Amino acid sequence: MAATASVSARLACSGELLTVVDINLDETVANLRSVIAKTAGETCSMWLLTAGRLLLDGELLRDLTSAGSSFAVDIVRCQPMPQLAPPPAAPSNVRVFLRCALTGDAMGEVRLWPLDSVAALREAVLRLCFDDSAATEEGPLQLLLGESCLAGPLPLCSAGVRDGAVLDVLRCEGRCLLTASADGTVRLWDAEHGAHLGSLQQGEWATSLDFHAESLQLAVGLFDCTVKIWSLQHCSCRLTLRGHQGPVMSVAFNVDATLLATGSYDRSARIWRVQDGVCLQSLNGHSDGLNSVSFGNLAPVPEPGADAGPTSCLLTASLDRTARVWHLDAPNDGAAAAAAPAMAHPGEVNSAKFDKDCARICTACADHQVRLWDRNFSCLHVFGGFSSAVSMAMFSPNGSLLCAVGADGEARLWEADGSKEQLLCLKGHHDVATFVTFSPDGQCVATCSSDGTARLWNIESNRCERIFTGHGDAVMAACFLCRGDLGESACKKMSTTGCEIPGCLPENSQFKTYMSVSVLLSGLYSRRTP
C-alpha cells in the first residue's frame, strides 16, 4: 500500500489554517494544490511553500517528507482564476507597511496580490499618502526596500516584496534632463513637465556629455576634436581640452570627478586631470576609432601572494570590433595597460558599460545584438530582437535590468541575467535611436534619436511620458539630473548671465523639503574607486 501523509495547509500571510488533507506521497505538488483548492473551496490560483521555498509543480511529495509523517505547507494566494470570481472577502496576500524615509513615522499600509506590479504598488502608495495635487506638482516617489530602490516592470514577487515588508517612502525633487545635439547645443529640460529651461552653446556638433552632480561639472565631447568642461554653478566653460586628432565620441567622469576619460576616432582614449586639464595618459591599442569610454573598478582573479584588491580601469568600445579594459594603475604605456583578452565581436562595437559592481559588462554591436560578459571577459548571454545595428546598451542603476537602443529606432528592455525573454519594446522614434540612459532611481529611461528628439519613458507603465522637441539636428546623448543638483547660486548666476533657468529652486522653494534623488541613491548604487 502506498504511503500517505497528512498535509496542513495554512495562509502564509496570517498563519490561519485552511485545511488538512491526506494524500499519497507518490503524488506531485500540482496534485496537492488541486486537492487543497477543492477541499478548502479556494477560487484563487495558489503557490505552495515549505520553509520559505517555492515548491515546483513536478516535485514528488515523497521527496518533501518521510513515509507516514505529516508536514505543513504555506499558501500564497495569487491572481483569481479567469473563470472564477474571487471570494467576496478574499484578502490580498501581501501586506506592505509604509514609513517616512526621513522621519521613520508610520504612513499606513497597503495590500496587493503577489503578482501585482511595482507600478501598482507605487500607485497605491500615492493614493494613500499623497493628494492629487502632490502627484503632479512634486517629484518622483521613491520606495526603498532595505538598500534597494524598487523600480522596473516587475511583479512584487520578483522585486523581493514579501508579506509584511516595510518600505521607506520619499518624494524626491523633480527630474531634469540634459541633451547634447549635432546642432551645437546642450539643452536643459524639465523632465516632469517637458519644458525647455535653458541652453549652452557649444559652437560645434556635440557628440557626447557627462554630468557630475556633486561638483556641478558638465563635460561635452565635440566633433572638432575638443572637449569642453563647463561649470554649471557659474554657467561658464571652465576648460577646453585639446590633443585628440579626431572627433571625440565619448566622455566620462570618474566617481569623484578628478579624472575625465575621452574616446576619439583617432583610435585613442585619454585620461585628463579635471583640475587643470592636463592629459595624464593616452591609451593606444585599438586599430580603429573609439565609440565609448567608461570608468570602473576591476577586481582581478586572486593569485597566491598577490594583492587582489580592485584596480581603477577604463572600458572602451571600438569600431575595430573589440571592447577592452585598461588598467589605469599600470605604467604610462597605453599598449601595456590593456587587459587581455579583448572582447571580440563580429561587428563594430558601439558601446560598452559596466554594471554597478563592475562584475559584468554589456556591449552593443553592429551585428544587431547585445552581449553580456563576465569579469573574465567570457560571454554569458546574447540578447537579440533588433533588426539593425545596436547603438547603445546600459545597465539600470541597481544592475537588474538592461536597456538597449538601435538603428531601427526602438528601445528594448531585459532582465540583465538573461533569465527571461524581452520585457519591453519601446517604439516611437522615427529615425536611428542613438543613446539611452536610466534615471538614477531606475523608474525611467531617456532615449535620443537622429529624428531630433529625446523621449522619456516610464518603464513601469510602458508609456512615453514626454517628447522633448527643439533641437535642430540629431540628439546624440543625454543624462539626468535633479533640480536640486543645480542649487540656488547656480540659478542666480544663470539669471544674471542671461541664461535664466525658470523654476529652479527659488528662495521659498518647496523642493528644499525633499531630498535629491542623486543624494538618496549615491550610497546605494555609486561605484567606489580605491
HELIX and SHEET records of a PDB file:
HELIX    1   1 VAL A   29  ALA A   40  1                                  12    
HELIX    2   2 LEU A   61  ASP A   63  5                                   3    
HELIX    3   3 VAL A  118  CYS A  129  1                                  12    
HELIX    4   4 ASP A  132  GLU A  137  1                                   6    
HELIX    5   5 LEU A  156  ALA A  159  1                                   4    
HELIX    6   6 GLY A  334  ALA A  337  1                                   4    
HELIX    7   7 ARG A  483  THR A  496  1                                  14    
HELIX    8   8 GLN A  510  THR A  513  5                                   4    
HELIX    9   9 VAL A  517  TYR A  525  1                                   9    
SHEET    1   A 5 LEU A  17  ASN A  24  0                                        
SHEET    2   A 5 THR A   4  LEU A  11 -1                                        
SHEET    3   A 5 SER A  70  PRO A  80  1                                        
SHEET    4   A 5 CYS A  44  THR A  50 -1                                        
SHEET    5   A 5 ARG A  53  LEU A  54 -1                                        
SHEET    1   B 5 ALA A 106  LEU A 112  0                                        
SHEET    2   B 5 VAL A  94  CYS A 100 -1                                        
SHEET    3   B 5 ALA A 165  ARG A 171  1                                        
SHEET    4   B 5 LEU A 141  LEU A 145 -1                                        
SHEET    5   B 5 SER A 148  CYS A 149 -1                                        
SHEET    1   C 4 HIS A 196  GLN A 201  0                                        
SHEET    2   C 4 THR A 185  ASP A 190 -1                                        
SHEET    3   C 4 ARG A 175  SER A 181 -1                                        
SHEET    4   C 4 VAL A 475  CYS A 482 -1                                        
SHEET    1   D 4 ALA A 206  HIS A 212  0                                        
SHEET    2   D 4 GLN A 217  LEU A 222 -1                                        
SHEET    3   D 4 VAL A 227  SER A 231 -1                                        
SHEET    4   D 4 SER A 236  LEU A 241 -1                                        
SHEET    1   E 4 VAL A 248  PHE A 253  0                                        
SHEET    2   E 4 LEU A 259  SER A 264 -1                                        
SHEET    3   E 4 SER A 268  ARG A 273 -1                                        
SHEET    4   E 4 CYS A 279  ASN A 284 -1                                        
SHEET    1   F 4 LEU A 290  LEU A 298  0                                        
SHEET    2   F 4 THR A 311  SER A 318 -1                                        
SHEET    3   F 4 THR A 322  HIS A 327 -1                                        
SHEET    4   F 4 MET A 343  ALA A 344 -1                                        
SHEET    1   G 4 VAL A 349  PHE A 354  0                                        
SHEET    2   G 4 ARG A 360  CYS A 365 -1                                        
SHEET    3   G 4 VAL A 370  ASP A 374 -1                                        
SHEET    4   G 4 CYS A 379  PHE A 383 -1                                        
SHEET    1   H 4 VAL A 390  PHE A 395  0                                        
SHEET    2   H 4 LEU A 401  GLY A 406 -1                                        
SHEET    3   H 4 ALA A 411  GLU A 415 -1                                        
SHEET    4   H 4 LEU A 424  LEU A 426 -1                                        
SHEET    1   I 4 ALA A 433  PHE A 438  0                                        
SHEET    2   I 4 CYS A 444  SER A 449 -1                                        
SHEET    3   I 4 ALA A 454  ASN A 458 -1                                        
SHEET    4   I 4 ARG A 463  PHE A 468 -1                                        
END                                                                             
